[in-house]
Each structure stands twice: as C-alpha cells, then as structure tokens.
C-alpha cells in the first residue's frame, strides 16, 4: 500500500452547489482512507446484524431475512436525522461541523436503501416460492405502502448525487424536504398494526428534527437582531463582492462559512458562502465573493452594477446601496491549525481563493503578535484573467507585509491561464506572457518565448509528470512558467506577487517545498475537482518518494482539500 497513511487528509462536503467555495466532493470516487474504514465498519455491522443467527430453515427463511432487514432499516432513521441536522448531538460530542458529517448522512441513507432492497426482494421471493405473491398484493396493505416507501427512498438517494443537486439547487432543497416528510408518512402507514411500537423509531427523529430547528431558529434570531447591512460590488469575472456588518457575529474560525440570505434577491433563500475575512480584518466585517450563476447570484450581480445611490452631500461621489442580510452560522472551520507547520502552501483556483485567503490573513495576523513555528508561506492562485486580482489585492498586500515583517519567507505566485491581453505589450507585439491555445481542448494559456516555438503546459504533461517523467519535462515547465516579461508587466498592480502565464507546475513546486521543509508541511487547496484530485495524487507520490515516517527523517504532509464544483 502506498504511504497514504502518512498524509493527514481532511475533506468537507455538503449538499450545496458553488456559489462560494461550496463544498461538494465526489466521495464515491475518492473518499479518504478514514472515511472508507468507517463506512466499511458501518456496512459490515448492519450486515452482521442482518444475517448472523438468522438462517431459519423452511418456509420462514426468506421471511425472517426480510423482516429483520425492515426493522434494521427503520432503526437507521434516527441516525439519519442526527447526521443531517446543523445542530446535532453527534457534532456537539465530536466537535465536527455538520457539513463534515453530511457524507455519513448520505451513506446511512444508502445503507437504508440496501436494507429496504433486501426486505422487498426476500419477502417477494418467499411469497412467490409458496404461491402467495398475488394473494398478498390483493389482500394485504403492506405491499403497496412498502412500494411507496421504497420509491421515495430510492428517489432521495438518487437526487443527492452532485449532478442533480447542481442542476437546480433551490429545487433540490425543496423536493428533498417534501420527499422526506412523504417518506416519514409512508413508513408510518407501512408499519403493520401488530408492531406499532416500532413507530418510536419515527417519533424520535421527528423530535430530533424539531430540536434542531428550534436551536437553529433561536441562534438565527440572536444573530440577526438587528439584521446586518450588506453592500455589494460587481467585480471582474462575474463575481460579486459582499461586505456585511453584523453586530452579533464577532468570532469565527478561518475557512468558516455561513448560509447567507438577502431577501431583496431571493425571499426565503439561503446560500452557502465562505468568509474571505477573519475577525481581525476588514473592521470585523464579513466579506464574501460569490460567482454569478442563476437565480440569487445572478440577480445580485445585476443589481450590483446599478446599485450606486447618490450621497446626501451635493457633489459627493456615489456610494453602494445597502441591503438587509440575514446570517445562519457560522459553521465549519479547520481542524488543522496551519500556523503550526514549518511550511504552509495555500493553493486555490478562481473563487476558491476565499478559503485560502482567510488562512493567509490568519497566519499574517498571528505572526504580527506572536512567534509562530511557520518558516515559509507559499500562496498560489490560478486565475483565468489578470484583472481578477482586483478582488483581493489589498488583502494580499497587507498579509504579505505582515508575514514578511515577522521574518517568515513568503511568496505569492499568480498563474494566469486565459488572458490574451496579458500577451500584448503597449506597441502591440507579443513579448511574452500568455497565448490562448485551444487545440488541446479547453483554453489553456502557454508562454511564447519564440514566435516559432510554443511550449504549452497542459494537463496531459502534468499527468506525465505524475507517471515519473519529471526529468523529461522539468526544463519545459521551468521555461514555460517563468514570469512574463515585456510591457505586459505594466498592467500588474500587485507588487508583492509574481505573475506567470500558463498552468502552474504544481508537482515541481510541491516537491521542492517538501524537500526544503525542516518540519511538517501543511497544504490547503480549494478549487475545481481536477485541481483537488491532481494535488491529492501529487502529495501521495511525494510522500512515497521521500519515504515519509519510514526512517528517512522526512516529515509528514497535512493535506486539507476544500472542494467545490462549478
């Protein structure tokens, strides 16, 4: 087995699509080792309960299997609700935020579907074996109500997969709640009159649901009396910047998120948004960056372009309009403290920078007031257009100065992948930088040093590196990712950062940083699925190559993946 055990991999997942770096990880593809062990244990336990000492001979064989599967499925409903609530007992005891428990919530639902399938199939086989199938369907009320329960449970499981959730998030939330109540009613009708005591497994989750709603409502009321006031600003790249002042929310962990509601743009709607600020930055305001999609975020973006209102003073410049905003949260936050590592690498793509920026600001603030073990900080941001740096240029410059003043090595590297203007100098000639090459698929910029020679950095070459061809391509990557030269540099306004065209040579960067680290290295990544998956593979390979914790003296790597879908 590869040395995946030496990597501390921390993941998040919720049911939300990408309005900020919302957490949507495809757990059925790449779950971390700890999650796999927990799920294998869970399914092994319920299967053991199902089949151990349940081999009854004769006519009762299939019926015994079916009945026990039914009771086990019903007994999972309280656990299902415990893992779904935003304020639940499991989260309180373990200190784990609800979005991290959401993956277990989904797998418990899949366990229920498995047990319901065993119940339905075994019961049908047993009836058919003795010629009772038609009679049962004609005279018993359990089969039709059971089919209703099974159909609803199957639908709820299928619609939790990311493609459906991301297709229309508002519809997903509404239908999920409605079908859940339908599921509860169908179970109550399906339980036979001779076993009404089993309804306790339905009453308990109903009580848990209302307790969660009571706590959440009380917390919501406290946080929003009076409601906060938000200003919105349209940014480059179809992104809206929201700055919200809430008098109640004073503390939160870097990387936390809230459910944001602005009735002006979507009455009754709450959308997840990661806070790009920390309590000590932005005068304690909450700052979010939301990419415009459909519905809520689209209306917000359109309003941001026309929301300037005249100042009361004659001749004064216009100021952004303010909107009432409600906050549910904050939730989440890291379990790992990145200020405790020797080397910290923060990698993000597009609006994923909201997560990594909060970590950078936190390290900068703490470094200015205390001695940290951090020796080096590397901030890597992959964007399509150089103008996107306007989102956070002030924050990056401030954090850079604070970290550097604390004696910590710091580097901010911004990779621009699809900005044709980045190639042009003032005289119209291409003196370096970026050129869009669509021959290999989606637009991927390449640096052009020679009019007759264009070296491209595409995903295929990065994958080649992962297969062991580092030496072959190291020269190409080094040349292609060097800082753009020429007058294109005049467009840069972020003096603390180096701008490079094309995709970043992440394997080489991470490998070099790991070799230079004198202690453990912490890596945080937030971006598209392809970026997150590539970095997981790279970290695993680097850990193997360095024989981490295998007597070589190489220190471990902590990897935190904060994923979102587009």
N, C-alpha and C positions, 0 to 999 in steps of 0.2 A: 504493500500500500504506500502511496506517496505520502509525504510528510504533511498532509493536510491537518493533522492533529496539532502541528506546531503553529498553526495560524489561528488566531482568535478572530473568528468571522461573526460579525453581528449584523443582522439584517432586520429590515422593517417591512411591514406590509399592511395595507388597509384596503378598503374596497373603493377607494377614490381614484378618479382619473387625474390627469395632470392639469391642474390649474396653477399650482406652485409645484415645487418638487414633491408632488404627492407620491405616496409610497405604494407602488404596485409591482411587486416582484413575482415572477413566474415560479412559484415554489415547486410546482410539479415537475419543473425542469432541473433546477439547480438548488435544491434545499441544502442548507448547511448540515454538517455531519451531526451536530447535536439535535437538530430537528428530526433528522432521519431516525436516529436512535429512539427518540421519544415517540415518534409515530409508530415505529415497528413494535415498540413495547406496548403501546396502546392497542394496536390491532391484534397483537399476539394475546393480550389479556382478554379482550372481548371474545376472540375466537376460542380461547381456552374455556371461558365460561360457557360458551355455546355448546361445545362438543364433549367436554370431559364428563364422564359418567352420565351420558345422555344417549347411549346406544340401546334403546329399548327394542326387544325383538317383536316380530309380528306386526299386527295392524297399527300399533301405536308408534312405530319407528319414525315415520315421516311427521306424524302429528306432534310428537314430542320435540323434534328438532324445530318445527315451525313455531310452536307455542313459546319455547324458550327464546327463540330469536325475537319474537314480538315483544316479550317483556323486557329483554335487554335493550331493544330499540327505544321503547318508551322511557326506560330508565336513563337514557342519554339526554333527554330533553332538558333537565335542569343544568347539566354540564354545558350543553349547547348555549343556553342563555347566560350562564356565568361567564363564558368566554366571549360573549358578544357585547356585554354592557360596557359603557365607557367608565363607569364607576362600579367595579365589582370586587367581590371578596378575594378572588384569586390574585387580581392585580394589587390589592391592598396588602396581602400577605407577602407576595413575592417582590413587590416594588417594580413590577413590569407594567408598562403602559399598555392600554387596551389594544393599540394598533399592532403591538408585537404578539399579542395573544390571538389576533384575528386569524392567523394561519391555522392555529389549533381549532378555532371555531369551525373553520371550513372542513377540516379533516374529521372532526366529530360528526358533522353533517354527512360526510361521505361514509363514515362508519355506520351511521343510522341507515343510510341507503343500502349498504351491503346487508345489514341485518334484515331490513324490510324485504330485500330481494330473496334472501334465504327463507324468510317466513312465507312469502307468497308462493314461491316455487315449490317448497316442501309440502305445503298444505295442498296445493293443486295436484302434485304428484300422488300424495296419499289418497286424496279423494278419487282420482282417476283410476288408481290401481284397484279400487274396490267398486268402481262403477257409481260413485256418489257425486261426481262433479256437477252434472246437470241438476240433480236434486238440490244440492247445496245452493247453487246460484238461483234456483227458482223459489226456494223457501226460506233461506237464511238472509238476514240483513247485513251480515258481516262482509261477504264478498264485495258488494257494490261500494260500501263505505270504505273498505280496505283499498279498493282500486283508487278511490278519490284521494286517500292519504298518500298512496304510493305515487300517484301522478303529480301531486303538489310537491312532495319531497324531491322527486326527480327534477321537476322544473326549477325548484330553488337551488339545487346543486348545479344544474347546467348554466343557470344565469349568473352564477358567481364567477365564472371564468372571465378573464380580463377583456377579451374582445366584446362580449356583451355589455359589461359594465362601462367600457369606454365609449361604446356606440352612443349611448344617451344616459348620462349619469342620473339625471333627475328622474327619468322613467324607471331606472334600475332601483333607486331607493324606494319610490312609491310602491312599485309592484312587489318588492321584497317584503315590505311591511304588510301589505294586504294579503299576500300569499301565506305569510307566517300566521296571521290570525285565522285564515282559512284552514291552515294545517292543524292548528290547535282545535278548532271546532270539529274538523273531520276525525281527529283522534278520539275526541270525547264521544262522538257518535259511533265510532268503530269498536270501542271497548265494550265487550258484552255485559249485559245486566248482571251476570253472575260474578263479575270481577270489578265492580265499581270502585273497590278500594284502590285499584291501580290508578285512579284519577288523581291521586295525591301527587303523582309524577307530573301532572299537568298544573295542578294548583300551585306547586312550589315554583316552577319557572314563571308563572303569571305573577306571583308575588315578587320574585326577584326582578322582573321587568319593571314593575311599578316602583320598587325601591330605587332602582337605577334612575328612573325618570324623575322621581322626587328629589334625589340628590342632585341630579343634573340641573333640574329646574331651579332649585334653591341656589346652587352655585352660579347659574346663569343670571338669576335676578340680582345676586350680590355684586357680580362683576359689572353689571350694566345699569346700575342705578347710581348716578345718571348714565345714559348711554354715551359711548365715545363719539368723538367727532373725527371724521376721516377726510383727508384731502387726497385727491387722485391726480396723477400726472401721466400723460401719454409719453412713453419713451420710444426710442428706436427699436425696430424689430418686432413691433406688435405687442409690446409689453406695457403694462400699466403699473406704475409705482403708487403704492398706497401708504400713506403715513397717518397713523391713528393714535390719538391721545386718549388713553383710558386711565382714569384716576384710581381705579381699584387694582389693576394688574401692575405690580411693581417688580416682581421677580419671576424669572423663568430661566430654564437651562438653555444653553446654546443648542440650536437644532430643534427646539420645540416647535410645535405647530398649533394652530387654533382652527376652529370652524368659524369662518367669517360670514356675517350676514349684513348686507346693506339693502334694506327694503326698497330703496329707490330703484335698484336694478334687478331685484328678484324677490318679491314678497314671500316670506316663508322658506327661503332657500338659504342653506349654509354650505359654504365651500371651504375645503381644507386649504390652508396657506401656511407655509413655513416662514417663521420670523427671521428676516435677514439681520435684525438688530439684536443687541443684548441690553440688559437693564442699564448699563452704564454708558451706552452710546445713544445718539440721537435724542438727547434730553429725555430719556426714558420713554420715548415714543415707540410704537410697534411699527415696523417697516416690512412691507411685503412687495413682491414682484410677481404679478400674475400675467401669464401669456394669454392673449386673446384667442378664444375658441368660439364656441357657440353660446347662445343664451346669456347667462350672467356676465361672463367675462367680456363678451362681445359688446354688450350694452354699456359696460363700464368703459371700455376703450373708446367707443363712440362719444360717450359723454365727456370723457377726459379731454377730447380735442376741442370742445365748445364750452367747457365749464368755467372759464375765466369770467369773473364778475368785476365791475369797476370798484375801485377803492372808494371809501367815503370822502376822501380828500380830493379836491379838484386837481386834476392834472397828474394824480398819482398813477403808478403802474397798476395793471390789473393783477388780481390775486386769485388763486384757485378757489372754487366753490367747496364748501364743506357739506358732508353728508353724515347723517346718523348711522352709526355702525354698532352692531352687537357682536360680542365675542363669547364663544363657548370654548373654554380651555383656560390656560394652555395645557396641552398634552405632550407626552413624549419627552425627548431629551436623551442624550447619550448615556450609556452605562460606562463607557470607557472615557477616561479623562486624558485628552490629547496633550495637556500640559505636563503630563508625567513621562513623556517619551523623550528619548535623546534626539530623534529626528522625526519631524512631522511633515507628511506630504498630503496636501489638500488638492484633490483633482475634481473638476466639475466641467459639465458641458451645458451651455446655454443657461437657462434659468435655474439649473442645479446649483449655480453659484450662491444662491440664497443660503443654502445649508453650509457650504464651506466658508462663506464669508463670516457667518456667525462664529464658527470655530476660530477663524483668524482673528476676529475682533476680541474674542475672549482671551486668547493667548496674549495678544498685544496689551490688553488692559491689565492682566495679572502680572505680566512681565514688567510693567512700569511701576509696580508697587511691591513686588517680591521677587526673590531669586527662584527661578524655575530650572528644572533639570534639562529643559529644551536647549539644544545646541544649534539646531538648524531647522528652518521652516521653508518649505518649498510650496508655493501656491501656483497651481497650473489650471488655466482656464481655456477651454476650447470654444470658440465662437465663430459664427459664420461671417460676421461683419465687424470691422474695427470700430464702427460707431457705437456698438453695444457696450463698449467700456464706459460710456457716459452714465450707465445705470449706477455704477458703484465707484467711480473714480475717486471721489473724495474720501470714501471709507477705506479704500485700498491704500491711498497715500498716507492717511493718518495711522493706520495699523502698521504700515511699513516703517514709518518713522519711529513709532513706539517700540517695535520689536528690535529694530537696529540700535536704538539708543540703549536698550537693555543688554547689548553685547551679543545678541543672537544673530547668527548668519541667516539672512533672509533673501529669497529670490522670488520674484513674481514673473511668471512666463505666460504670455498670452499667445495662443495659436489661432490664427485667422484662416479659416478654411475656404470661404467662398465670397471674397470681396474683390471684385475685379478692379475697383477703384484703388485698391491697395497696391496695384501693379504700376499705376501711372504716375509719372513724375510731372512736374509743372510744365515741362516742354513737350509732354505727350509721348515720350519714349518710355519703354519698359526697362527700367534699370534694376529690376529685382523685385522680389515680393511674390505676389500670388497671381495665378492664372487658372481660370476655371477649365478643367479637363473633364468632359462628360463622356469620353469614350469608354471609360471603365465602369460606367453606371452613374450613380448619383454624383452631383457636382462635388469634386474634391480638388482643392487648390494644390498647385505644385509650384515650387520655386523655379524660376527660369534664370539661369546664370549665363547661358549661351543661347543665342537665337536658334541655333541648330541642334541644341541638346537640351531636352527637358526631362528631368528626373522627377518622377511622381512618387509620393508616399501614399499608397492606398492600403486598404485593409488586408489585401492579399499579402503584401510584403510584411506587414506586422504579423500576420499568421505564419508566414515563412520563418520569421524570427523565433516564433514560439516553437517551431519544429527543429530548431537547432542551427539555423543558418545565420547566426548573429554576425559571424566574421565576414560573410559574403556581402551583407547589406550595410554593415556599420558605416562604411565610407559614404554610401549613397545617402543614408539617413543623416549623417553628420553634415554633409554638404547641403542637403535639401532643407534642413531645419535651421540653418544658420540665420541670424537676424537679417531681415530685409534691409537692403541698402538703398542709396539714392535718395531722391527728393521725396519718395513716398513716406519717409520718416518724418517729414514736416507735418503730417496730419496727426501725429501722435500727441496726445495731451497728457498722457500718464507717464510722468518722468521716472517713476520708480519701477516700471515694468519693462521687460524686453519683449518685443513683438516678433513673432516668427510665422512664416507662411506655411500652410500645409498642416497635416495632422501630426500630432506630437509622437516622437519615438519613445513611447511610454516604457517599453521594456528596458531600453538602454538607460533611461532616466532613473527608473526604479532600481535597476540592478546597481548602477553606480552609487546611488544614495545608500542602498543597503550595505554596500562594501565600505562606504565611508563612515557609516554609523558606528559610534562607540558604545551604544546601548541598544535598547529595543526601538524599533521604528513603528510609528503609527501612520496608517494610510486611511484616508477618508475619501470616498468617491460618491458623487451624486450626478447622475446624468442618464442618458438613454441606456436601454438594455444592452446594446452592443458594447458600449464603453465599460459598463459594470462587469459584464461577462469576461471581456478581454483582460481586465485588471485582475479578476479572480484567478484566471489561468496563469497570468504573469507572476502573481505573488506566489502561487503554488510552485511554479517552476523555479523561481528564485530561491525559495525556501529549500527545495530539493538540492539545487546546485551548491548552496552554501552549507548544506547539512546542518540546518538549524537544530540546536539542542541535541546534537549527536556526537559530542565530544570535540567539535572543532572550535568551540568558543563563540560561534556565530549566534547573535541574539535573535529573539523571535520577532515576528511581524504581526501587529494587530491591524486587521482589515475591517473597516466599517463600510458597508455598502448601503447607501440611501438611494434607492432607485425610483424612477418614475417612468411612465410611458408617455408617448407623445399624443 
